[in-house]
C-alpha cells in the first residue's frame, strides 16, 4: 500500500512497484491502473467529492465521471 501510514518514503515503494513494468508483468496502462485509477475509484466510490480541492482533483475527475 503506497500511501499506508508506515511507508516512510513513497519514492522507494513506487520504484519497487514499477519493477513490475520493467519485468514485463504489467503494461504501462496496468501500472497506471494499479497506482492511480484503482485508488481513485476506491476513495471516490463512497464520496465522489473526496478529491475536491486537492492537487489531483482534475486528474481524478474523469475517473469519477466514468463510473
Backbone as CSV, one residue per row, in Angstrom:
resi,resn,N_x,N_y,N_z,CA_x,CA_y,CA_z,C_x,C_y,C_z
1,UNK,0.850,-1.171,0.000,0.000,0.000,0.000,0.898,1.236,0.000
2,UNK,0.966,1.907,-1.119,1.883,3.032,-1.296,1.613,4.161,-0.305
3,UNK,0.356,4.429,-0.031,0.015,5.534,0.861,-0.192,5.133,2.303
4,UNK,0.215,3.932,2.680,-0.008,3.468,4.045,0.781,4.311,5.034
5,UNK,0.276,4.465,6.226,0.862,5.345,7.239,2.289,4.964,7.616
6,UNK,2.661,3.705,7.444,4.001,3.309,7.878,5.017,3.251,6.733
7,UNK,4.702,3.870,5.605,5.658,3.952,4.492,6.419,5.267,4.645
8,UNK,7.701,5.202,5.028,8.448,6.439,5.282,8.837,7.203,4.010
9,UNK,8.989,6.496,2.890,9.421,7.156,1.661,8.660,6.538,0.483
10,UNK,7.668,7.279,-0.028,6.836,6.753,-1.110,7.631,6.552,-2.395
11,UNK,8.738,7.256,-2.561,9.569,7.069,-3.756,10.099,5.639,-3.843
12,UNK,10.497,5.097,-2.713,11.026,3.736,-2.713,9.951,2.728,-3.079
13,UNK,8.749,2.924,-2.572,7.657,1.999,-2.843,7.275,2.036,-4.319
14,UNK,7.158,3.234,-4.882,6.772,3.330,-6.292,7.886,2.812,-7.203
15,UNK,9.122,3.021,-6.805,10.251,2.495,-7.585,10.186,0.965,-7.627
16,UNK,9.920,0.368,-6.490,9.789,-1.093,-6.429,8.577,-1.563,-7.233
17,UNK,7.468,-0.851,-7.134,6.253,-1.229,-7.863,6.481,-1.150,-9.368
18,UNK,7.253,-0.168,-9.809,7.495,-0.002,-11.246,8.313,-1.157,-11.829
19,UNK,8.972,-1.903,-10.971,9.705,-3.073,-11.454,8.766,-4.055,-12.153
20,UNK,7.484,-4.042,-11.815,6.511,-4.902,-12.499,6.434,-4.564,-13.987
21,UNK,6.598,-3.290,-14.318,6.616,-2.864,-15.720,7.943,-3.267,-16.355
22,UNK,9.011,-3.000,-15.650,10.341,-3.320,-16.187,10.514,-4.814,-16.462
23,UNK,9.852,-5.644,-15.663,9.942,-7.096,-15.847,8.900,-7.626,-16.833
24,UNK,8.071,-6.736,-17.371,7.074,-7.148,-18.350,5.836,-7.783,-17.766
25,UNK,5.663,-7.686,-16.453,4.485,-8.255,-15.789,3.289,-7.330,-15.961
26,UNK,3.520,-6.036,-15.861,2.496,-5.009,-16.059,2.820,-4.221,-17.317
27,UNK,1.776,-3.794,-18.030,1.953,-2.802,-19.093,1.927,-1.420,-18.437
28,UNK,2.222,-0.388,-19.200,2.125,0.974,-18.666,0.698,1.263,-18.203
29,UNK,-0.290,0.802,-18.966,-1.696,1.012,-18.576,-2.035,0.256,-17.293
30,UNK,-1.521,-0.963,-17.159,-1.734,-1.732,-15.926,-1.166,-0.979,-14.725
31,UNK,0.037,-0.423,-14.902,0.682,0.299,-13.808,-0.119,1.539,-13.426
32,UNK,-0.607,2.267,-14.414,-1.440,3.445,-14.144,-2.692,3.046,-13.371
33,UNK,-3.316,1.960,-13.776,-4.492,1.476,-13.046,-4.123,1.125,-11.609
34,UNK,-3.002,0.452,-11.439,-2.552,-0.013,-10.133,-2.275,1.134,-9.163
35,UNK,-1.578,2.164,-9.633,-1.160,3.235,-8.718,-2.058,4.461,-8.741
36,UNK,-2.951,4.567,-9.738,-3.786,5.767,-9.816,-5.271,5.468,-9.945
37,UNK,-5.666,4.771,-11.004,-7.096,4.588,-11.271,-7.775,3.792,-10.158
38,UNK,-7.213,2.653,-9.775,-7.846,1.840,-8.738,-7.976,2.582,-7.407
39,UNK,-6.912,3.244,-6.921,-7.075,4.014,-5.683,-8.076,5.164,-5.837
40,UNK,-8.071,5.837,-6.987,-9.016,6.944,-7.195,-10.446,6.431,-7.178
41,UNK,-10.688,5.295,-7.812,-12.033,4.712,-7.785,-12.417,4.289,-6.373
42,UNK,-11.489,3.681,-5.671,-11.765,3.235,-4.300,-12.147,4.401,-3.399
43,UNK,-11.289,5.434,-3.359,-11.512,6.540,-2.437,-12.700,7.417,-2.830
44,UNK,-13.039,7.447,-4.094,-14.176,8.283,-4.509,-15.487,7.505,-4.573
45,UNK,-15.440,6.194,-4.406,-16.664,5.397,-4.522,-17.679,5.738,-3.430
46,UNK,-17.222,5.986,-2.247,-18.125,6.350,-1.157,-18.434,7.834,-1.116
47,UNK,-17.544,8.626,-1.692,-17.714,10.075,-1.697,-17.093,10.629,-2.977
48,UNK,-17.906,10.894,-4.004,-17.374,11.386,-5.272,-16.598,12.701,-5.151
49,UNK,-16.776,13.410,-4.064,-16.076,14.682,-3.846,-14.816,14.521,-2.999
50,UNK,-14.405,13.285,-2.755,-13.266,13.008,-1.874,-12.021,13.799,-2.267
51,UNK,-11.756,13.951,-3.559,-10.538,14.611,-4.025,-10.737,16.096,-4.342
52,UNK,-11.936,16.605,-4.124,-12.199,18.031,-4.390,-11.275,18.908,-3.556
53,UNK,-10.693,19.894,-4.208,-9.806,20.824,-3.512,-8.383,20.315,-3.345
54,UNK,-8.069,19.161,-3.931,-6.707,18.628,-3.829,-5.967,18.840,-5.144
55,UNK,-4.676,18.608,-5.131,-3.875,18.809,-6.341,-4.190,17.775,-7.421
56,UNK,-4.841,16.684,-7.067,-5.170,15.643,-8.051,-6.626,15.705,-8.512
57,UNK,-7.365,16.695,-8.062,-8.783,16.807,-8.390,-9.035,16.719,-9.899
58,UNK,-8.299,17.481,-10.693,-8.526,17.490,-12.145,-8.186,16.143,-12.781
59,UNK,-7.170,15.473,-12.277,-6.787,14.173,-12.828,-7.789,13.085,-12.456
60,UNK,-8.371,13.206,-11.282,-9.314,12.198,-10.791,-10.708,12.373,-11.404
61,UNK,-11.063,13.582,-11.765,-12.417,13.869,-12.264,-12.870,12.893,-13.352
62,UNK,-12.088,12.632,-14.405,-12.546,11.685,-15.441,-12.770,10.272,-14.897
63,UNK,-11.990,9.865,-13.916,-12.159,8.546,-13.320,-13.505,8.467,-12.594
64,UNK,-13.812,9.516,-11.842,-15.075,9.560,-11.085,-16.251,9.632,-12.048
65,UNK,-16.146,10.437,-13.080,-17.240,10.599,-14.030,-17.477,9.337,-14.856
66,UNK,-16.450,8.551,-15.052,-16.558,7.316,-15.836,-17.391,6.268,-15.115
67,UNK,-17.371,6.294,-13.793,-18.130,5.315,-13.021,-19.574,5.540,-13.224
